[in-house]
Amino acid sequence: MPRKKKAKGKLKLKTHKATSKRFRLTSTGKLMRTKGSKSHLRRRKSKRTKRLLDEMLPVEGSGIRKRVHRLAPYLSKRKAKPSARSGGVSK
C-alpha cells in the first residue's frame, strides 16, 4: 500500500479547548476573561456575589494575552456577554 504524501505548507494548530471556553474576544479586539469560583460552594454565597461572578473582565497583562493567543490561535470574535439564545444568562 503506498504511503500518503505529506501536505506542503504550514500545519494547522490545535486549539486548547479549555482556553477557548474561558476567554472571549470582543468586536474591538479586547480579550475578556471569565471569573473563577463559580462551580461549587455557591449556597453560602450571597446573590450579589453570585451575580458579580457572571461579569467578564478584560485581560490586562501582555504576557497573558500572548499566551492565550498561542493556546487559542483561531479565537473568533465572539460576544463577551453571551446572549440568552446561546445559553447565556440574559439580564
C-alpha positions as CSV (number, residue, x, y, z in Angstrom):
1,M,0.0,0.0,0.0
2,P,1.5,3.4,-1.0
3,R,2.2,6.0,1.7
4,K,0.2,9.2,1.8
5,K,2.2,12.2,0.5
6,K,2.8,14.9,3.1
7,A,0.9,18.1,2.6
8,K,3.2,21.0,1.8
9,G,2.8,24.3,3.8
10,K,2.1,25.0,7.4
11,L,0.3,22.6,9.7
12,K,-2.9,23.6,11.3
13,L,-2.5,24.4,15.0
14,K,-4.8,22.8,17.6
15,T,-6.9,25.0,19.8
16,H,-6.7,24.4,23.6
17,K,-10.4,23.9,24.3
18,A,-10.3,25.0,27.9
19,T,-8.7,28.3,26.9
20,S,-11.3,28.9,24.2
21,K,-14.1,28.3,26.7
22,R,-12.6,30.7,29.3
23,F,-11.8,33.6,27.1
24,R,-13.7,35.8,24.6
25,L,-12.6,38.4,22.1
26,T,-14.7,41.5,21.7
27,S,-15.5,43.1,18.4
28,T,-12.9,45.8,19.2
29,G,-10.3,43.1,19.8
30,K,-10.2,43.2,23.6
31,L,-9.5,39.9,25.3
32,M,-12.0,39.2,28.1
33,R,-11.8,36.5,30.8
34,T,-14.4,34.9,33.0
35,K,-14.2,34.9,36.8
36,G,-13.5,31.8,38.8
37,S,-15.2,30.3,41.9
38,K,-18.4,29.7,40.1
39,S,-18.7,25.9,40.1
40,H,-19.4,24.8,43.6
41,L,-19.9,26.1,47.2
42,R,-22.4,28.6,45.8
43,R,-25.0,28.0,48.5
44,R,-23.1,30.1,51.1
45,K,-22.5,33.0,48.7
46,S,-24.9,35.9,48.6
47,K,-27.0,36.7,45.5
48,R,-25.0,39.8,44.9
49,T,-21.7,37.9,44.9
50,K,-23.0,35.2,42.5
51,R,-24.3,38.0,40.2
52,L,-20.9,39.7,40.2
53,L,-19.2,36.4,39.2
54,D,-21.2,36.5,35.9
55,E,-19.2,39.5,34.7
56,M,-16.3,39.3,32.4
57,L,-13.1,41.3,32.9
58,P,-10.5,42.5,30.4
59,V,-7.2,40.8,30.4
60,E,-4.5,43.4,31.3
61,G,-1.1,41.7,31.1
62,S,0.5,41.4,27.6
63,G,2.2,38.2,28.6
64,I,-1.1,36.5,29.4
65,R,-2.6,37.9,26.2
66,K,0.3,36.4,24.2
67,R,-0.1,33.0,26.0
68,V,-3.9,32.9,25.3
69,H,-3.3,33.7,21.6
70,R,-0.8,30.9,21.4
71,L,-3.1,28.4,23.0
72,A,-6.2,29.5,21.0
73,P,-4.8,30.9,17.7
74,Y,-8.2,30.9,16.0
75,L,-10.1,32.5,18.8
76,S,-13.0,34.1,16.9
77,K,-14.5,37.4,17.7
78,R,-17.4,36.3,19.9
79,K,-19.6,38.3,22.1
80,A,-18.1,38.9,25.5
81,K,-21.6,38.7,27.0
82,P,-23.3,35.6,25.5
83,S,-27.0,36.1,24.6
84,A,-29.9,34.1,26.1
85,R,-30.2,32.2,22.8
86,S,-26.7,30.8,23.0
87,G,-27.3,29.5,26.5
88,G,-26.0,32.5,28.5
89,V,-27.9,34.4,31.2
90,S,-29.9,37.4,29.9
91,K,-30.4,40.4,32.0
